[in-house]
Amino acid sequence: MENGIDRRRFVRLSLAGGVGLSVVGTAPLFGAESTKNMSDTFKIGGDLTVNRLGFGAMRITGEGIWGWPKDRNAAIKVLKRAVELGVNLIDTADAYGPETSELLIAEALHPYPKGLVIATKGGLTRPGPGQWSPNGKPDYLKQCVDKSLKRLKLDRIDLYQLHRIDSKVPMEDSLGALKEAQAAGKIRHIGLSEVSPEEIARARKTVPIVTVQNRYNLDDRKWDKTLTYCEKEGLGFMPWAPVGGNGGVHSTAVDAAAKAKNATVYQLAIAWLLQRSPVMLPIPGTSSVAHLEENMAAAKLKLTPDEMKALAA
């Protein structure tokens, strides 16, 4: 960036001041009349108010989402900084590590600040690094809930999500186990992951569903119909890989818009999601404080209707 201020410093100033800034000779990153997406909230299940831009805690683990991170202190700093920046929705899973992510969250943040919602998931096993295998057996899921409660040092999990529907186990059996845990006071609300509208409707015959977590970003909108269903039914939609995963999101339109806004493509991707739908709850993850700060700054990035349309083309 020109005039003696680099992008990272610019982002930090923006986060600290909370106002639109501009640099001579460049377009402003944040509009003067910001849509204030970060202060926009959503009520999960009608009673858990969260800021719509959350944090995904998958990347704080080791390579291949396996084991402990190389720099444990850095992971702790990321989690603490996320809360400092206003995050009050952290998404994790027992499969991240496995177990590592939940343990790090408790280490970094317990006793938890008031209003912090920790959403976790169960139903995926980890045979090895980079490997994922569904297990929706009721007895296994009951154990998962109990173990997550212990690792997270919680009496009740605010949002527990079935990580995947196991094709070998009837959905009703898997959700029945979570319904029992909910009745026992171990779970407050239940969510699903990687599901179609038809699967959500079927699941709701067994237990109330409050959120859905499907892969969704500028480059991958396979689950548009699920998002529409969530909007209609008032369910939170938590897009995983919100900035495209390891490959990121890139196109001529995205690159051009990012340059015009003096933003990164990742910031643009997050801003697009926040403005795409009022039920959208992006959970970008990172193991870097600097990247976290850049991601959070995206909440103030304002896109015009024409820019939204161009990016979605």
Secondary structure as GFF3:
##gff-version 3
##sequence-region A 1 313
A	DSSP	alpha_helix	7	17	.	.	.	ID=ss1
A	DSSP	beta_strand	41	44	.	.	.	ID=ss2
A	DSSP	beta_strand	48	51	.	.	.	ID=ss3
A	DSSP	beta_strand	55	56	.	.	.	ID=ss4
A	DSSP	alpha_helix	72	84	.	.	.	ID=ss5
A	DSSP	beta_strand	89	91	.	.	.	ID=ss6
A	DSSP	alpha_helix	100	109	.	.	.	ID=ss7
A	DSSP	beta_strand	117	122	.	.	.	ID=ss8
A	DSSP	beta_strand	124	125	.	.	.	ID=ss9
A	DSSP	beta_strand	133	134	.	.	.	ID=ss10
A	DSSP	alpha_helix	138	152	.	.	.	ID=ss11
A	DSSP	beta_strand	157	162	.	.	.	ID=ss12
A	DSSP	alpha_helix	171	183	.	.	.	ID=ss13
A	DSSP	beta_strand	187	193	.	.	.	ID=ss14
A	DSSP	alpha_helix	197	203	.	.	.	ID=ss15
A	DSSP	beta_strand	211	213	.	.	.	ID=ss16
A	DSSP	alpha_helix	224	233	.	.	.	ID=ss17
A	DSSP	beta_strand	236	237	.	.	.	ID=ss18
A	DSSP	three_ten_helix	245	247	.	.	.	ID=ss19
A	DSSP	alpha_helix	252	261	.	.	.	ID=ss20
A	DSSP	alpha_helix	265	276	.	.	.	ID=ss21
A	DSSP	alpha_helix	289	297	.	.	.	ID=ss22
A	DSSP	three_ten_helix	298	300	.	.	.	ID=ss23
A	DSSP	alpha_helix	305	312	.	.	.	ID=ss24
###
